[in-house]
Amino acid sequence: QVQLVESGGGLVQAGGSLRLSCAASGIIFSNNAMGWYRQAPGKQRELVARITSGGSTSYADSVKGRFTISRDNAKNTVYLQMNSLKPEGTAVYYCSASSGGDDYWGQGTQVTVSS
């Protein structure tokens, strides 16, 4: 059974930082590309950052230079370091894993950025 469990969300003031974690089980973690998505109220889910199995990273333009995605294959965990947070970053953040056409999702963690 595949499980992706996000943690680290919360309430933070604009300009602050949060670090999200996503612990994976039931998959061969090192074979999976991992991603962080977010969905704000009334909006579609959007890709925030992605890291391939080989460690290559990509980011949404809105978070470039402020967010960093990383992975620890020994811990089956992917991270999202979020700095200089803005109120428009308020959303539920979801972790995803993908490999060979299979996609898996976590339950999400709420991030609220107050102005």
NUDOFI-685826 format. One record per residue (C-alpha): residue number from 1; residue in three letters; y, x, z. Coordinates in pm, 1 decimal. Example, Ala and Ser with C-alpha at 12.3 -4.5 7.8 and 13.67 -1.06 7.14 Angstrom:
BEGIN
   num   residu         yy         xx         zz
     1      ALA     -450.0     1230.0      780.0
     2      SER     -106.0     1367.0      714.0
//
This chain:
BEGIN
   num   residu         yy         xx         zz
     1      GLN        0.0        0.0        0.0
     2      VAL      333.1      145.3     -108.6
     3      GLN      610.1      144.3      148.7
     4      LEU      965.6      267.9      117.9
     5      VAL     1157.2      244.9      443.7
     6      GLU     1531.9      305.7      441.9
     7      SER     1733.8      398.8      747.3
     8      GLY     2074.8      534.3      836.9
     9      GLY     2299.2      248.7      733.2
    10      GLY     2571.7      111.8      954.0
    11      LEU     2941.9       53.7      998.6
    12      VAL     3180.8      337.7      921.5
    13      GLN     3553.4      369.6      867.4
    14      ALA     3692.3      458.7      528.0
    15      GLY     3681.0      833.6      482.0
    16      GLY     3376.5      867.5      702.4
    17      SER     3022.9      979.1      626.4
    18      LEU     2672.8      842.6      650.2
    19      ARG     2333.8      985.7      564.8
    20      LEU     2068.9      749.2      438.8
    21      SER     1698.9      832.7      451.9
    22      CYS     1404.3      675.7      273.3
    23      ALA     1053.2      754.1      392.1
    24      ALA      779.1      685.6      138.5
    25      SER      409.7      625.0      186.6
    26      GLY      126.8      511.3      -37.7
    27      ILE      249.8      713.6     -336.1
    28      ILE      221.0     1072.0     -451.9
    29      PHE      580.7     1134.1     -356.7
    30      SER      626.6     1459.1     -546.8
    31      ASN      530.7     1286.5     -872.8
    32      ASN      796.5     1019.0     -839.0
    33      ALA     1154.9     1008.0     -945.7
    34      MET     1353.3      864.9     -655.2
    35      GLY     1672.2      666.2     -669.0
    36      TRP     1934.1      500.7     -454.1
    37      TYR     2082.4      171.4     -569.7
    38      ARG     2333.0      -59.4     -408.7
    39      GLN     2419.1     -424.8     -433.2
    40      ALA     2745.8     -565.2     -309.2
    41      PRO     2789.1     -937.3     -241.4
    42      GLY     2822.1    -1130.2     -566.5
    43      LYS     2752.8     -823.3     -778.3
    44      GLN     2457.4     -682.1     -965.5
    45      ARG     2250.1     -403.2     -825.2
    46      GLU     2371.0      -68.0     -956.5
    47      LEU     2231.4      282.4     -965.7
    48      VAL     2409.4      518.5     -727.7
    49      ALA     2207.2      837.9     -758.9
    50      ARG     1874.4      955.6     -889.7
    51      ILE     1659.0     1264.9     -846.6
    52      THR     1365.1     1348.3    -1069.6
    53      SER     1034.3     1488.9     -956.6
    54      GLY     1162.5     1827.0    -1070.8
    55      GLY     1480.6     1798.6     -864.7
    56      SER     1734.5     1716.4    -1135.2
    57      THR     2005.5     1483.8    -1009.6
    58      SER     2240.8     1229.3    -1163.1
    59      TYR     2514.5     1011.5    -1014.2
    60      ALA     2723.2      709.2    -1089.9
    61      ASP     3074.6      813.1    -1186.4
    62      SER     3213.1      623.9     -887.7
    63      VAL     3033.8      851.6     -638.6
    64      LYS     3034.5     1189.4     -813.1
    65      GLY     3165.5     1462.1     -587.0
    66      ARG     3124.3     1248.1     -274.9
    67      PHE     2753.5     1160.8     -259.5
    68      THR     2456.3     1396.2     -269.3
    69      ILE     2095.3     1297.0     -325.5
    70      SER     1816.1     1528.4     -211.1
    71      ARG     1445.8     1514.9     -144.9
    72      ASP     1198.1     1677.0       90.3
    73      ASN      853.7     1654.8      -64.9
    74      ALA      689.9     1788.6      250.3
    75      LYS      828.2     1490.6      442.9
    76      ASN      794.4     1235.0      160.7
    77      THR     1160.6     1154.6      216.0
    78      VAL     1467.1     1118.3       -2.9
    79      TYR     1820.0     1135.4      135.6
    80      LEU     2163.5     1019.5       31.4
    81      GLN     2453.0     1200.8      195.0
    82      MET     2763.7      988.8      154.8
    83      ASN     3102.7     1143.3      227.5
    84      SER     3455.4     1011.3      187.9
    85      LEU     3327.7      656.3      194.6
    86      LYS     3545.5      382.4       51.9
    87      PRO     3554.3        9.1      136.2
    88      GLU     3415.3      -68.4     -210.1
    89      GLY     3103.0      117.1     -103.7
    90      THR     3012.0     -173.9      121.2
    91      ALA     2673.1     -293.3        1.9
    92      VAL     2304.3     -305.0       73.2
    93      TYR     2157.7       28.2      -32.4
    94      TYR     1806.4       33.0     -171.1
    95      CYS     1563.2      316.3     -224.6
    96      SER     1339.0      317.5     -530.1
    97      ALA     1044.3      519.4     -651.9
    98      SER      923.6      533.1    -1007.2
    99      SER      634.2      703.4    -1181.4
   100      GLY      432.2      620.1    -1489.1
   101      GLY      602.4      285.3    -1541.1
   102      ASP      550.7      168.2    -1183.2
   103      ASP      860.0       91.9     -977.9
   104      TYR      878.1       34.3     -605.5
   105      TRP     1161.4      -76.8     -381.5
   106      GLY     1251.3      -59.7      -16.4
   107      GLN     1391.8     -347.5      185.2
   108      GLY     1743.6     -206.1      187.2
   109      THR     1988.3      -89.6      452.0
   110      GLN     2336.8     -229.6      501.4
   111      VAL     2636.4       -0.3      469.9
   112      THR     2972.9     -142.8      567.7
   113      VAL     3290.6       58.4      516.8
   114      SER     3594.6      -73.0      697.1
   115      SER     3948.1       -6.7      574.2
//
